[in-house]
Amino acid sequence: KDFTVQALEPGYVQFYSDPKNPKRRYVGIVFNPDDKLPRAPTDPRSRRFGLIDLAAYRGELKKSRKLAMSLRQNNS
């Protein structure tokens, strides 16, 4: 059979069997190729949100503002 899996995030396709229903096979997407499916129900889910590090962003913003102010004072 030919299966097409569409995902909004990049990842790796894994085929796995659920211990509750060993005759049926499932398809899952994982972000890390070392991850194993199925996961235990108590394990946290891995999610990719595309977030940025705000602390680093704000630090760079402060540096650029200081540089801009020093250039502005030197030009005056």
N, C-alpha and C positions, 0 to 999 in steps of 0.2 A: 504494500500500500504506500501511497505517496501522501505525506503529511506536510502541510505548510504551517509554520508557527510564526506568528507576527508578534513582535515585542517592541515596546516603545523605548526600552533601554537595552544596551548591548549586554550579552551574557552567553552562557554555554548551555546547550540543550542536553538534558539527561533523561534517559528512560529508566524507570524504576518500578518495582512491585511493592504494593502495600502489604505489610504482614497480615492485616485483617482480611484481605482479599487477594491471596497469592496468584489466582488465575488471571487477574486483570493487570495490565501494564499501564503505567501513567507516563506522561511527559511533563518535565519540569524545567524551569529556567533558573540557573544559578549564576551569580556574579563572579565567583571564584571557581576555577576548575577543580580545586581540591575539595569543595563542598560535596557532601553526600546527601542524597535523598533516599527515602523520606526522613524528615527530621522528627525528633520527638515532639509531642504537643507542648511540652514545657519549655522547649528551646525558643529563644527569641528569633523573630524573623529578620532576615537581612534585607535592608531596603536601601535604595540609592535615590537620594533626593536632589542631587546636584547642588548642594549647599556650598556657601563660601564661608571662609573663616573670617568672621566679622572683626575679631580682635586684630588680626594681621591687616585687614583692609583699613581699619581706623588708624592703625599705626602708620601705614603708608600715606594715608590722607593727611595726617598731622605733619609728616616729614615734607610732603609736597607743599603744604600751606606755609611752613616755615621757610622753605626755599623760595617760594614766590614772594613772601614778605621781605626777605633779605634782598632779593633782586630788585624789588620795588624801591626799597630804601636806598640802595646803591645807585639807582638811576635818578633819584631826586636830587 
